[in-house]
């Protein structure tokens, strides 16, 4: 069991500096305990320049980033490679991962998805825990990618924990570890412990605390590492 506080890398489909909604509400709470890196999906710009990241927010333990891709054929044809390279460099520069042949995390890494579009990050980043927070059924949106349901199925196969914004999900999610957001946490406590304890007691408790508002949790007074102190 690793007792270092994890880094949480969130891959989203909403700009951090847009409307303050579910991702910001949840991740700003988790930032009390973790370093949160929030990356929105890339925006297209004019054809000049190279793919790059722009910082859009840095408050406490949260840093939010917006990738920009110049609208050129060679860039668009290498969309995945460019996206992966930008995020990998971001984490390397901040010494949150190391590259020595194979990419390795300096401390436990949580990959948190709000969209299944960049599911391929799972192949390149050594995640200790994968969370999919299903805020919307994006495949039903206008102009959604034709293969988005297939991407979601691949992501769900490798996800440790799914949070649902409602009581229904696509059939692909029916066998996953699904917990409704804003739930009464007591019945789910043993289930979450089994999923998150390979990281640490702190990971389990902070995830529960952030995702179960407005309920409170009666945590045991002592853990294998002593009393909880936050």
PyMOL commands that place a pseudoatom at each C-alpha (Angstrom):
pseudoatom trace, name=CA, resn=UNK, resi=1, chain=A, elem=C, hetatm=0, pos=[0.000, 0.000, 0.000]
pseudoatom trace, name=CA, resn=UNK, resi=2, chain=A, elem=C, hetatm=0, pos=[1.300, 3.424, -0.995]
pseudoatom trace, name=CA, resn=UNK, resi=3, chain=A, elem=C, hetatm=0, pos=[0.585, 6.164, 1.551]
pseudoatom trace, name=CA, resn=UNK, resi=4, chain=A, elem=C, hetatm=0, pos=[1.806, 9.067, -0.585]
pseudoatom trace, name=CA, resn=UNK, resi=5, chain=A, elem=C, hetatm=0, pos=[-0.908, 11.514, -1.567]
pseudoatom trace, name=CA, resn=UNK, resi=6, chain=A, elem=C, hetatm=0, pos=[-1.835, 10.877, -5.220]
pseudoatom trace, name=CA, resn=UNK, resi=7, chain=A, elem=C, hetatm=0, pos=[-1.816, 13.216, -8.161]
pseudoatom trace, name=CA, resn=UNK, resi=8, chain=A, elem=C, hetatm=0, pos=[-5.204, 13.494, -9.852]
pseudoatom trace, name=CA, resn=UNK, resi=9, chain=A, elem=C, hetatm=0, pos=[-5.089, 14.038, -13.612]
pseudoatom trace, name=CA, resn=UNK, resi=10, chain=A, elem=C, hetatm=0, pos=[-8.527, 14.947, -14.963]
pseudoatom trace, name=CA, resn=UNK, resi=11, chain=A, elem=C, hetatm=0, pos=[-9.314, 14.757, -18.680]
pseudoatom trace, name=CA, resn=UNK, resi=12, chain=A, elem=C, hetatm=0, pos=[-12.432, 16.770, -19.384]
pseudoatom trace, name=CA, resn=UNK, resi=13, chain=A, elem=C, hetatm=0, pos=[-14.693, 18.144, -22.089]
pseudoatom trace, name=CA, resn=UNK, resi=14, chain=A, elem=C, hetatm=0, pos=[-15.496, 21.426, -20.306]
pseudoatom trace, name=CA, resn=UNK, resi=15, chain=A, elem=C, hetatm=0, pos=[-13.307, 24.474, -19.827]
pseudoatom trace, name=CA, resn=UNK, resi=16, chain=A, elem=C, hetatm=0, pos=[-12.384, 25.082, -16.188]
pseudoatom trace, name=CA, resn=UNK, resi=17, chain=A, elem=C, hetatm=0, pos=[-12.984, 28.814, -16.605]
pseudoatom trace, name=CA, resn=UNK, resi=18, chain=A, elem=C, hetatm=0, pos=[-16.434, 28.305, -18.106]
pseudoatom trace, name=CA, resn=UNK, resi=19, chain=A, elem=C, hetatm=0, pos=[-19.533, 27.644, -15.937]
pseudoatom trace, name=CA, resn=UNK, resi=20, chain=A, elem=C, hetatm=0, pos=[-18.765, 26.531, -12.363]
pseudoatom trace, name=CA, resn=UNK, resi=21, chain=A, elem=C, hetatm=0, pos=[-20.418, 23.127, -12.284]
pseudoatom trace, name=CA, resn=UNK, resi=22, chain=A, elem=C, hetatm=0, pos=[-19.878, 19.516, -11.326]
pseudoatom trace, name=CA, resn=UNK, resi=23, chain=A, elem=C, hetatm=0, pos=[-16.197, 19.057, -12.288]
pseudoatom trace, name=CA, resn=UNK, resi=24, chain=A, elem=C, hetatm=0, pos=[-15.124, 22.273, -10.576]
pseudoatom trace, name=CA, resn=UNK, resi=25, chain=A, elem=C, hetatm=0, pos=[-17.280, 21.585, -7.516]
pseudoatom trace, name=CA, resn=UNK, resi=26, chain=A, elem=C, hetatm=0, pos=[-15.930, 18.065, -6.992]
pseudoatom trace, name=CA, resn=UNK, resi=27, chain=A, elem=C, hetatm=0, pos=[-12.292, 18.596, -7.944]
pseudoatom trace, name=CA, resn=UNK, resi=28, chain=A, elem=C, hetatm=0, pos=[-11.906, 21.768, -5.903]
pseudoatom trace, name=CA, resn=UNK, resi=29, chain=A, elem=C, hetatm=0, pos=[-12.961, 19.699, -2.875]
pseudoatom trace, name=CA, resn=UNK, resi=30, chain=A, elem=C, hetatm=0, pos=[-10.510, 16.927, -3.733]
pseudoatom trace, name=CA, resn=UNK, resi=31, chain=A, elem=C, hetatm=0, pos=[-7.770, 19.535, -4.077]
pseudoatom trace, name=CA, resn=UNK, resi=32, chain=A, elem=C, hetatm=0, pos=[-7.776, 19.803, -0.289]
pseudoatom trace, name=CA, resn=UNK, resi=33, chain=A, elem=C, hetatm=0, pos=[-5.930, 16.494, -0.351]
pseudoatom trace, name=CA, resn=UNK, resi=34, chain=A, elem=C, hetatm=0, pos=[-4.391, 16.037, -3.818]
pseudoatom trace, name=CA, resn=UNK, resi=35, chain=A, elem=C, hetatm=0, pos=[-2.550, 17.891, -6.543]
pseudoatom trace, name=CA, resn=UNK, resi=36, chain=A, elem=C, hetatm=0, pos=[-5.238, 18.263, -9.233]
pseudoatom trace, name=CA, resn=UNK, resi=37, chain=A, elem=C, hetatm=0, pos=[-4.226, 18.724, -12.876]
pseudoatom trace, name=CA, resn=UNK, resi=38, chain=A, elem=C, hetatm=0, pos=[-7.259, 19.543, -15.035]
pseudoatom trace, name=CA, resn=UNK, resi=39, chain=A, elem=C, hetatm=0, pos=[-6.885, 19.357, -18.829]
pseudoatom trace, name=CA, resn=UNK, resi=40, chain=A, elem=C, hetatm=0, pos=[-9.703, 20.255, -21.185]
pseudoatom trace, name=CA, resn=UNK, resi=41, chain=A, elem=C, hetatm=0, pos=[-9.957, 18.730, -24.667]
pseudoatom trace, name=CA, resn=UNK, resi=42, chain=A, elem=C, hetatm=0, pos=[-8.001, 20.613, -27.353]
pseudoatom trace, name=CA, resn=UNK, resi=43, chain=A, elem=C, hetatm=0, pos=[-9.324, 23.694, -29.141]
pseudoatom trace, name=CA, resn=UNK, resi=44, chain=A, elem=C, hetatm=0, pos=[-8.496, 24.442, -32.768]
pseudoatom trace, name=CA, resn=UNK, resi=45, chain=A, elem=C, hetatm=0, pos=[-6.803, 27.716, -33.661]
pseudoatom trace, name=CA, resn=UNK, resi=46, chain=A, elem=C, hetatm=0, pos=[-5.475, 29.292, -36.844]
pseudoatom trace, name=CA, resn=UNK, resi=47, chain=A, elem=C, hetatm=0, pos=[-2.940, 27.312, -38.843]
pseudoatom trace, name=CA, resn=UNK, resi=48, chain=A, elem=C, hetatm=0, pos=[0.094, 29.113, -37.431]
pseudoatom trace, name=CA, resn=UNK, resi=49, chain=A, elem=C, hetatm=0, pos=[2.204, 27.843, -34.561]
pseudoatom trace, name=CA, resn=UNK, resi=50, chain=A, elem=C, hetatm=0, pos=[2.510, 24.477, -32.869]
pseudoatom trace, name=CA, resn=UNK, resi=51, chain=A, elem=C, hetatm=0, pos=[0.323, 22.521, -30.431]
pseudoatom trace, name=CA, resn=UNK, resi=52, chain=A, elem=C, hetatm=0, pos=[0.672, 24.044, -26.977]
pseudoatom trace, name=CA, resn=UNK, resi=53, chain=A, elem=C, hetatm=0, pos=[-0.902, 24.264, -23.527]
pseudoatom trace, name=CA, resn=UNK, resi=54, chain=A, elem=C, hetatm=0, pos=[-2.137, 27.465, -21.931]
pseudoatom trace, name=CA, resn=UNK, resi=55, chain=A, elem=C, hetatm=0, pos=[-2.687, 27.853, -18.195]
pseudoatom trace, name=CA, resn=UNK, resi=56, chain=A, elem=C, hetatm=0, pos=[-6.247, 29.004, -17.503]
pseudoatom trace, name=CA, resn=UNK, resi=57, chain=A, elem=C, hetatm=0, pos=[-6.315, 28.725, -13.698]
pseudoatom trace, name=CA, resn=UNK, resi=58, chain=A, elem=C, hetatm=0, pos=[-3.983, 28.064, -10.798]
pseudoatom trace, name=CA, resn=UNK, resi=59, chain=A, elem=C, hetatm=0, pos=[-5.588, 28.175, -7.367]
pseudoatom trace, name=CA, resn=UNK, resi=60, chain=A, elem=C, hetatm=0, pos=[-4.215, 26.243, -4.424]
pseudoatom trace, name=CA, resn=UNK, resi=61, chain=A, elem=C, hetatm=0, pos=[-3.683, 22.631, -5.472]
pseudoatom trace, name=CA, resn=UNK, resi=62, chain=A, elem=C, hetatm=0, pos=[-5.609, 23.003, -8.742]
pseudoatom trace, name=CA, resn=UNK, resi=63, chain=A, elem=C, hetatm=0, pos=[-4.021, 23.898, -12.057]
pseudoatom trace, name=CA, resn=UNK, resi=64, chain=A, elem=C, hetatm=0, pos=[-6.190, 23.955, -15.171]
pseudoatom trace, name=CA, resn=UNK, resi=65, chain=A, elem=C, hetatm=0, pos=[-4.908, 23.835, -18.733]
pseudoatom trace, name=CA, resn=UNK, resi=66, chain=A, elem=C, hetatm=0, pos=[-6.272, 24.331, -22.223]
pseudoatom trace, name=CA, resn=UNK, resi=67, chain=A, elem=C, hetatm=0, pos=[-4.534, 22.675, -25.205]
pseudoatom trace, name=CA, resn=UNK, resi=68, chain=A, elem=C, hetatm=0, pos=[-4.553, 24.523, -28.529]
pseudoatom trace, name=CA, resn=UNK, resi=69, chain=A, elem=C, hetatm=0, pos=[-3.946, 22.808, -31.866]
pseudoatom trace, name=CA, resn=UNK, resi=70, chain=A, elem=C, hetatm=0, pos=[-3.261, 24.754, -35.069]
pseudoatom trace, name=CA, resn=UNK, resi=71, chain=A, elem=C, hetatm=0, pos=[-5.712, 23.649, -37.746]
pseudoatom trace, name=CA, resn=UNK, resi=72, chain=A, elem=C, hetatm=0, pos=[-3.266, 21.995, -40.102]
pseudoatom trace, name=CA, resn=UNK, resi=73, chain=A, elem=C, hetatm=0, pos=[-3.538, 18.600, -41.728]
pseudoatom trace, name=CA, resn=UNK, resi=74, chain=A, elem=C, hetatm=0, pos=[-0.370, 17.154, -40.210]
pseudoatom trace, name=CA, resn=UNK, resi=75, chain=A, elem=C, hetatm=0, pos=[-1.432, 18.265, -36.712]
pseudoatom trace, name=CA, resn=UNK, resi=76, chain=A, elem=C, hetatm=0, pos=[-4.965, 16.891, -37.021]
pseudoatom trace, name=CA, resn=UNK, resi=77, chain=A, elem=C, hetatm=0, pos=[-3.697, 13.568, -38.350]
pseudoatom trace, name=CA, resn=UNK, resi=78, chain=A, elem=C, hetatm=0, pos=[-1.524, 13.244, -35.228]
pseudoatom trace, name=CA, resn=UNK, resi=79, chain=A, elem=C, hetatm=0, pos=[-4.230, 14.400, -32.790]
pseudoatom trace, name=CA, resn=UNK, resi=80, chain=A, elem=C, hetatm=0, pos=[-3.716, 11.651, -30.232]
pseudoatom trace, name=CA, resn=UNK, resi=81, chain=A, elem=C, hetatm=0, pos=[0.062, 11.828, -30.349]
pseudoatom trace, name=CA, resn=UNK, resi=82, chain=A, elem=C, hetatm=0, pos=[0.043, 15.619, -29.929]
pseudoatom trace, name=CA, resn=UNK, resi=83, chain=A, elem=C, hetatm=0, pos=[-2.447, 15.512, -27.057]
pseudoatom trace, name=CA, resn=UNK, resi=84, chain=A, elem=C, hetatm=0, pos=[-0.513, 12.790, -25.253]
pseudoatom trace, name=CA, resn=UNK, resi=85, chain=A, elem=C, hetatm=0, pos=[2.801, 14.594, -25.770]
pseudoatom trace, name=CA, resn=UNK, resi=86, chain=A, elem=C, hetatm=0, pos=[1.503, 17.873, -24.309]
pseudoatom trace, name=CA, resn=UNK, resi=87, chain=A, elem=C, hetatm=0, pos=[0.088, 16.257, -21.178]
pseudoatom trace, name=CA, resn=UNK, resi=88, chain=A, elem=C, hetatm=0, pos=[3.116, 14.008, -20.705]
pseudoatom trace, name=CA, resn=UNK, resi=89, chain=A, elem=C, hetatm=0, pos=[5.451, 17.011, -20.912]
pseudoatom trace, name=CA, resn=UNK, resi=90, chain=A, elem=C, hetatm=0, pos=[3.274, 18.893, -18.414]
pseudoatom trace, name=CA, resn=UNK, resi=91, chain=A, elem=C, hetatm=0, pos=[3.575, 16.116, -15.851]
pseudoatom trace, name=CA, resn=UNK, resi=92, chain=A, elem=C, hetatm=0, pos=[7.276, 15.612, -16.537]
pseudoatom trace, name=CA, resn=UNK, resi=93, chain=A, elem=C, hetatm=0, pos=[8.002, 19.316, -16.113]
pseudoatom trace, name=CA, resn=UNK, resi=94, chain=A, elem=C, hetatm=0, pos=[6.231, 19.282, -12.754]
pseudoatom trace, name=CA, resn=UNK, resi=95, chain=A, elem=C, hetatm=0, pos=[8.090, 16.084, -11.758]
pseudoatom trace, name=CA, resn=UNK, resi=96, chain=A, elem=C, hetatm=0, pos=[4.841, 14.208, -11.232]
pseudoatom trace, name=CA, resn=UNK, resi=97, chain=A, elem=C, hetatm=0, pos=[6.016, 11.427, -13.546]
pseudoatom trace, name=CA, resn=UNK, resi=98, chain=A, elem=C, hetatm=0, pos=[9.427, 10.165, -14.623]
pseudoatom trace, name=CA, resn=UNK, resi=99, chain=A, elem=C, hetatm=0, pos=[10.562, 8.950, -18.029]
pseudoatom trace, name=CA, resn=UNK, resi=100, chain=A, elem=C, hetatm=0, pos=[13.266, 6.305, -18.021]
pseudoatom trace, name=CA, resn=UNK, resi=101, chain=A, elem=C, hetatm=0, pos=[12.316, 4.236, -20.994]
pseudoatom trace, name=CA, resn=UNK, resi=102, chain=A, elem=C, hetatm=0, pos=[8.872, 3.589, -19.529]
pseudoatom trace, name=CA, resn=UNK, resi=103, chain=A, elem=C, hetatm=0, pos=[6.774, 6.367, -18.010]
pseudoatom trace, name=CA, resn=UNK, resi=104, chain=A, elem=C, hetatm=0, pos=[6.377, 5.955, -14.252]
pseudoatom trace, name=CA, resn=UNK, resi=105, chain=A, elem=C, hetatm=0, pos=[4.541, 8.010, -11.658]
pseudoatom trace, name=CA, resn=UNK, resi=106, chain=A, elem=C, hetatm=0, pos=[6.434, 9.774, -8.876]
pseudoatom trace, name=CA, resn=UNK, resi=107, chain=A, elem=C, hetatm=0, pos=[3.475, 9.094, -6.587]
pseudoatom trace, name=CA, resn=UNK, resi=108, chain=A, elem=C, hetatm=0, pos=[0.135, 7.317, -7.058]
pseudoatom trace, name=CA, resn=UNK, resi=109, chain=A, elem=C, hetatm=0, pos=[-1.726, 8.625, -10.075]
pseudoatom trace, name=CA, resn=UNK, resi=110, chain=A, elem=C, hetatm=0, pos=[-5.509, 8.867, -10.380]
pseudoatom trace, name=CA, resn=UNK, resi=111, chain=A, elem=C, hetatm=0, pos=[-6.833, 9.239, -13.919]
pseudoatom trace, name=CA, resn=UNK, resi=112, chain=A, elem=C, hetatm=0, pos=[-10.228, 10.932, -13.744]
pseudoatom trace, name=CA, resn=UNK, resi=113, chain=A, elem=C, hetatm=0, pos=[-12.329, 11.077, -16.928]
pseudoatom trace, name=CA, resn=UNK, resi=114, chain=A, elem=C, hetatm=0, pos=[-15.328, 13.267, -17.695]
pseudoatom trace, name=CA, resn=UNK, resi=115, chain=A, elem=C, hetatm=0, pos=[-15.313, 12.178, -21.332]
pseudoatom trace, name=CA, resn=UNK, resi=116, chain=A, elem=C, hetatm=0, pos=[-14.390, 8.852, -22.925]
pseudoatom trace, name=CA, resn=UNK, resi=117, chain=A, elem=C, hetatm=0, pos=[-12.869, 10.562, -25.960]
pseudoatom trace, name=CA, resn=UNK, resi=118, chain=A, elem=C, hetatm=0, pos=[-9.231, 10.380, -24.693]
pseudoatom trace, name=CA, resn=UNK, resi=119, chain=A, elem=C, hetatm=0, pos=[-9.566, 6.778, -23.431]
pseudoatom trace, name=CA, resn=UNK, resi=120, chain=A, elem=C, hetatm=0, pos=[-6.191, 6.057, -25.063]
pseudoatom trace, name=CA, resn=UNK, resi=121, chain=A, elem=C, hetatm=0, pos=[-4.437, 7.867, -22.178]
pseudoatom trace, name=CA, resn=UNK, resi=122, chain=A, elem=C, hetatm=0, pos=[-4.896, 4.622, -20.247]
pseudoatom trace, name=CA, resn=UNK, resi=123, chain=A, elem=C, hetatm=0, pos=[-2.339, 2.954, -22.509]
pseudoatom trace, name=CA, resn=UNK, resi=124, chain=A, elem=C, hetatm=0, pos=[0.318, 5.587, -21.802]
pseudoatom trace, name=CA, resn=UNK, resi=125, chain=A, elem=C, hetatm=0, pos=[-0.085, 6.749, -18.192]
pseudoatom trace, name=CA, resn=UNK, resi=126, chain=A, elem=C, hetatm=0, pos=[0.526, 4.388, -15.234]
pseudoatom trace, name=CA, resn=UNK, resi=127, chain=A, elem=C, hetatm=0, pos=[-2.754, 4.913, -13.382]
pseudoatom trace, name=CA, resn=UNK, resi=128, chain=A, elem=C, hetatm=0, pos=[-3.208, 3.424, -9.907]
pseudoatom trace, name=CA, resn=UNK, resi=129, chain=A, elem=C, hetatm=0, pos=[-6.916, 4.259, -9.949]
pseudoatom trace, name=CA, resn=UNK, resi=130, chain=A, elem=C, hetatm=0, pos=[-9.214, 5.079, -12.881]
pseudoatom trace, name=CA, resn=UNK, resi=131, chain=A, elem=C, hetatm=0, pos=[-12.420, 7.029, -12.253]
pseudoatom trace, name=CA, resn=UNK, resi=132, chain=A, elem=C, hetatm=0, pos=[-15.113, 7.827, -14.803]
pseudoatom trace, name=CA, resn=UNK, resi=133, chain=A, elem=C, hetatm=0, pos=[-17.590, 10.462, -13.661]
pseudoatom trace, name=CA, resn=UNK, resi=134, chain=A, elem=C, hetatm=0, pos=[-20.482, 10.178, -16.110]
pseudoatom trace, name=CA, resn=UNK, resi=135, chain=A, elem=C, hetatm=0, pos=[-21.777, 13.713, -16.066]
pseudoatom trace, name=CA, resn=UNK, resi=136, chain=A, elem=C, hetatm=0, pos=[-23.588, 13.425, -19.421]
pseudoatom trace, name=CA, resn=UNK, resi=137, chain=A, elem=C, hetatm=0, pos=[-24.335, 10.776, -22.013]
pseudoatom trace, name=CA, resn=UNK, resi=138, chain=A, elem=C, hetatm=0, pos=[-22.121, 12.511, -24.524]
pseudoatom trace, name=CA, resn=UNK, resi=139, chain=A, elem=C, hetatm=0, pos=[-22.815, 10.059, -27.351]
pseudoatom trace, name=CA, resn=UNK, resi=140, chain=A, elem=C, hetatm=0, pos=[-26.326, 11.536, -27.593]
pseudoatom trace, name=CA, resn=UNK, resi=141, chain=A, elem=C, hetatm=0, pos=[-25.025, 15.072, -28.102]
pseudoatom trace, name=CA, resn=UNK, resi=142, chain=A, elem=C, hetatm=0, pos=[-25.167, 16.766, -31.467]
pseudoatom trace, name=CA, resn=UNK, resi=143, chain=A, elem=C, hetatm=0, pos=[-21.902, 16.391, -33.417]
pseudoatom trace, name=CA, resn=UNK, resi=144, chain=A, elem=C, hetatm=0, pos=[-20.678, 13.624, -31.071]
pseudoatom trace, name=CA, resn=UNK, resi=145, chain=A, elem=C, hetatm=0, pos=[-17.981, 11.380, -32.533]
pseudoatom trace, name=CA, resn=UNK, resi=146, chain=A, elem=C, hetatm=0, pos=[-19.469, 8.381, -34.322]
pseudoatom trace, name=CA, resn=UNK, resi=147, chain=A, elem=C, hetatm=0, pos=[-17.355, 5.971, -32.278]
pseudoatom trace, name=CA, resn=UNK, resi=148, chain=A, elem=C, hetatm=0, pos=[-17.934, 7.591, -28.874]
pseudoatom trace, name=CA, resn=UNK, resi=149, chain=A, elem=C, hetatm=0, pos=[-19.944, 4.641, -27.520]
pseudoatom trace, name=CA, resn=UNK, resi=150, chain=A, elem=C, hetatm=0, pos=[-17.111, 2.303, -28.490]
pseudoatom trace, name=CA, resn=UNK, resi=151, chain=A, elem=C, hetatm=0, pos=[-14.620, 4.575, -26.733]
pseudoatom trace, name=CA, resn=UNK, resi=152, chain=A, elem=C, hetatm=0, pos=[-16.824, 4.581, -23.647]
pseudoatom trace, name=CA, resn=UNK, resi=153, chain=A, elem=C, hetatm=0, pos=[-17.013, 0.777, -23.655]
pseudoatom trace, name=CA, resn=UNK, resi=154, chain=A, elem=C, hetatm=0, pos=[-13.210, 0.545, -23.754]
pseudoatom trace, name=CA, resn=UNK, resi=155, chain=A, elem=C, hetatm=0, pos=[-12.889, 3.077, -20.929]
pseudoatom trace, name=CA, resn=UNK, resi=156, chain=A, elem=C, hetatm=0, pos=[-15.480, 1.283, -18.794]
pseudoatom trace, name=CA, resn=UNK, resi=157, chain=A, elem=C, hetatm=0, pos=[-13.653, -2.014, -19.178]
pseudoatom trace, name=CA, resn=UNK, resi=158, chain=A, elem=C, hetatm=0, pos=[-10.606, -0.461, -17.485]
pseudoatom trace, name=CA, resn=UNK, resi=159, chain=A, elem=C, hetatm=0, pos=[-12.348, 1.826, -14.991]
pseudoatom trace, name=CA, resn=UNK, resi=160, chain=A, elem=C, hetatm=0, pos=[-12.144, 1.038, -11.276]
pseudoatom trace, name=CA, resn=UNK, resi=161, chain=A, elem=C, hetatm=0, pos=[-14.915, 3.366, -10.190]
pseudoatom trace, name=CA, resn=UNK, resi=162, chain=A, elem=C, hetatm=0, pos=[-17.849, 4.949, -12.029]
pseudoatom trace, name=CA, resn=UNK, resi=163, chain=A, elem=C, hetatm=0, pos=[-19.940, 7.791, -10.650]
pseudoatom trace, name=CA, resn=UNK, resi=164, chain=A, elem=C, hetatm=0, pos=[-23.302, 8.319, -12.325]
pseudoatom trace, name=CA, resn=UNK, resi=165, chain=A, elem=C, hetatm=0, pos=[-25.053, 11.645, -12.626]
pseudoatom trace, name=CA, resn=UNK, resi=166, chain=A, elem=C, hetatm=0, pos=[-28.394, 9.843, -12.690]
pseudoatom trace, name=CA, resn=UNK, resi=167, chain=A, elem=C, hetatm=0, pos=[-29.946, 6.459, -12.024]
pseudoatom trace, name=CA, resn=UNK, resi=168, chain=A, elem=C, hetatm=0, pos=[-29.508, 5.149, -15.568]
pseudoatom trace, name=CA, resn=UNK, resi=169, chain=A, elem=C, hetatm=0, pos=[-26.406, 4.465, -17.626]
pseudoatom trace, name=CA, resn=UNK, resi=170, chain=A, elem=C, hetatm=0, pos=[-25.771, 2.815, -20.939]
pseudoatom trace, name=CA, resn=UNK, resi=171, chain=A, elem=C, hetatm=0, pos=[-25.839, -1.023, -20.848]
pseudoatom trace, name=CA, resn=UNK, resi=172, chain=A, elem=C, hetatm=0, pos=[-22.060, -1.037, -21.240]
pseudoatom trace, name=CA, resn=UNK, resi=173, chain=A, elem=C, hetatm=0, pos=[-21.750, 0.258, -17.696]
pseudoatom trace, name=CA, resn=UNK, resi=174, chain=A, elem=C, hetatm=0, pos=[-24.091, -2.233, -16.067]
pseudoatom trace, name=CA, resn=UNK, resi=175, chain=A, elem=C, hetatm=0, pos=[-21.368, -4.469, -14.607]
pseudoatom trace, name=CA, resn=UNK, resi=176, chain=A, elem=C, hetatm=0, pos=[-19.031, -1.745, -13.359]
pseudoatom trace, name=CA, resn=UNK, resi=177, chain=A, elem=C, hetatm=0, pos=[-18.406, -0.412, -9.859]
pseudoatom trace, name=CA, resn=UNK, resi=178, chain=A, elem=C, hetatm=0, pos=[-21.097, 2.250, -10.162]
pseudoatom trace, name=CA, resn=UNK, resi=179, chain=A, elem=C, hetatm=0, pos=[-21.979, 4.629, -7.348]
pseudoatom trace, name=CA, resn=UNK, resi=180, chain=A, elem=C, hetatm=0, pos=[-24.507, 7.471, -7.679]
pseudoatom trace, name=CA, resn=UNK, resi=181, chain=A, elem=C, hetatm=0, pos=[-23.097, 10.919, -7.000]
pseudoatom trace, name=CA, resn=UNK, resi=182, chain=A, elem=C, hetatm=0, pos=[-24.465, 12.733, -3.920]
pseudoatom trace, name=CA, resn=UNK, resi=183, chain=A, elem=C, hetatm=0, pos=[-25.437, 9.447, -2.336]
pseudoatom trace, name=CA, resn=UNK, resi=184, chain=A, elem=C, hetatm=0, pos=[-25.863, 8.441, 1.278]
pseudoatom trace, name=CA, resn=UNK, resi=185, chain=A, elem=C, hetatm=0, pos=[-22.416, 6.897, 1.658]
pseudoatom trace, name=CA, resn=UNK, resi=186, chain=A, elem=C, hetatm=0, pos=[-22.941, 4.485, 4.520]
pseudoatom trace, name=CA, resn=UNK, resi=187, chain=A, elem=C, hetatm=0, pos=[-24.116, 1.447, 2.463]
pseudoatom trace, name=CA, resn=UNK, resi=188, chain=A, elem=C, hetatm=0, pos=[-21.246, 1.919, -0.020]
pseudoatom trace, name=CA, resn=UNK, resi=189, chain=A, elem=C, hetatm=0, pos=[-18.462, 2.322, 2.511]
pseudoatom trace, name=CA, resn=UNK, resi=190, chain=A, elem=C, hetatm=0, pos=[-17.127, -1.286, 2.387]
pseudoatom trace, name=CA, resn=UNK, resi=191, chain=A, elem=C, hetatm=0, pos=[-17.330, -1.246, -1.415]
pseudoatom trace, name=CA, resn=UNK, resi=192, chain=A, elem=C, hetatm=0, pos=[-15.304, 1.952, -1.746]
pseudoatom trace, name=CA, resn=UNK, resi=193, chain=A, elem=C, hetatm=0, pos=[-12.786, 0.700, 0.781]
pseudoatom trace, name=CA, resn=UNK, resi=194, chain=A, elem=C, hetatm=0, pos=[-12.144, -2.389, -1.341]
pseudoatom trace, name=CA, resn=UNK, resi=195, chain=A, elem=C, hetatm=0, pos=[-11.592, -0.271, -4.453]
pseudoatom trace, name=CA, resn=UNK, resi=196, chain=A, elem=C, hetatm=0, pos=[-9.484, 2.549, -3.016]
pseudoatom trace, name=CA, resn=UNK, resi=197, chain=A, elem=C, hetatm=0, pos=[-7.518, 1.041, -0.146]
pseudoatom trace, name=CA, resn=UNK, resi=198, chain=A, elem=C, hetatm=0, pos=[-4.711, -0.147, -2.446]
pseudoatom trace, name=CA, resn=UNK, resi=199, chain=A, elem=C, hetatm=0, pos=[-3.838, 3.570, -2.589]
pseudoatom trace, name=CA, resn=UNK, resi=200, chain=A, elem=C, hetatm=0, pos=[-4.433, 4.611, 1.008]
pseudoatom trace, name=CA, resn=UNK, resi=201, chain=A, elem=C, hetatm=0, pos=[-6.988, 5.400, 3.692]
pseudoatom trace, name=CA, resn=UNK, resi=202, chain=A, elem=C, hetatm=0, pos=[-6.601, 9.074, 2.803]
pseudoatom trace, name=CA, resn=UNK, resi=203, chain=A, elem=C, hetatm=0, pos=[-7.567, 8.397, -0.824]
pseudoatom trace, name=CA, resn=UNK, resi=204, chain=A, elem=C, hetatm=0, pos=[-10.692, 6.519, 0.197]
pseudoatom trace, name=CA, resn=UNK, resi=205, chain=A, elem=C, hetatm=0, pos=[-11.784, 9.083, 2.756]
pseudoatom trace, name=CA, resn=UNK, resi=206, chain=A, elem=C, hetatm=0, pos=[-11.185, 12.135, 0.608]
pseudoatom trace, name=CA, resn=UNK, resi=207, chain=A, elem=C, hetatm=0, pos=[-12.996, 10.636, -2.383]
pseudoatom trace, name=CA, resn=UNK, resi=208, chain=A, elem=C, hetatm=0, pos=[-15.955, 9.833, -0.162]
pseudoatom trace, name=CA, resn=UNK, resi=209, chain=A, elem=C, hetatm=0, pos=[-15.891, 13.264, 1.455]
pseudoatom trace, name=CA, resn=UNK, resi=210, chain=A, elem=C, hetatm=0, pos=[-15.797, 15.101, -1.864]
pseudoatom trace, name=CA, resn=UNK, resi=211, chain=A, elem=C, hetatm=0, pos=[-18.451, 13.036, -3.589]
pseudoatom trace, name=CA, resn=UNK, resi=212, chain=A, elem=C, hetatm=0, pos=[-21.027, 12.568, -0.846]
pseudoatom trace, name=CA, resn=UNK, resi=213, chain=A, elem=C, hetatm=0, pos=[-21.979, 16.128, 0.036]
pseudoatom trace, name=CA, resn=UNK, resi=214, chain=A, elem=C, hetatm=0, pos=[-24.282, 17.005, 1.815]
pseudoatom trace, name=CA, resn=UNK, resi=215, chain=A, elem=C, hetatm=0, pos=[-24.006, 13.785, 3.831]
pseudoatom trace, name=CA, resn=UNK, resi=216, chain=A, elem=C, hetatm=0, pos=[-21.423, 13.300, 6.549]
pseudoatom trace, name=CA, resn=UNK, resi=217, chain=A, elem=C, hetatm=0, pos=[-19.407, 10.157, 7.200]
pseudoatom trace, name=CA, resn=UNK, resi=218, chain=A, elem=C, hetatm=0, pos=[-18.782, 8.604, 10.574]
pseudoatom trace, name=CA, resn=UNK, resi=219, chain=A, elem=C, hetatm=0, pos=[-15.226, 7.453, 9.979]
pseudoatom trace, name=CA, resn=UNK, resi=220, chain=A, elem=C, hetatm=0, pos=[-13.663, 4.990, 12.370]
pseudoatom trace, name=CA, resn=UNK, resi=221, chain=A, elem=C, hetatm=0, pos=[-11.540, 6.681, 14.997]
pseudoatom trace, name=CA, resn=UNK, resi=222, chain=A, elem=C, hetatm=0, pos=[-8.456, 4.698, 14.049]
pseudoatom trace, name=CA, resn=UNK, resi=223, chain=A, elem=C, hetatm=0, pos=[-7.103, 3.237, 10.837]
pseudoatom trace, name=CA, resn=UNK, resi=224, chain=A, elem=C, hetatm=0, pos=[-4.154, 0.960, 10.129]
pseudoatom trace, name=CA, resn=UNK, resi=225, chain=A, elem=C, hetatm=0, pos=[-2.097, 4.186, 9.977]
pseudoatom trace, name=CA, resn=UNK, resi=226, chain=A, elem=C, hetatm=0, pos=[-3.576, 5.767, 13.093]
pseudoatom trace, name=CA, resn=UNK, resi=227, chain=A, elem=C, hetatm=0, pos=[-6.371, 8.320, 13.424]
pseudoatom trace, name=CA, resn=UNK, resi=228, chain=A, elem=C, hetatm=0, pos=[-7.678, 10.275, 10.474]
pseudoatom trace, name=CA, resn=UNK, resi=229, chain=A, elem=C, hetatm=0, pos=[-6.639, 13.874, 10.995]
pseudoatom trace, name=CA, resn=UNK, resi=230, chain=A, elem=C, hetatm=0, pos=[-8.216, 16.154, 8.384]
for i in range(1, 230): cmd.bond("trace and resi %d" % i, "trace and resi %d" % (i + 1))
show_as sticks, trace
zoom trace
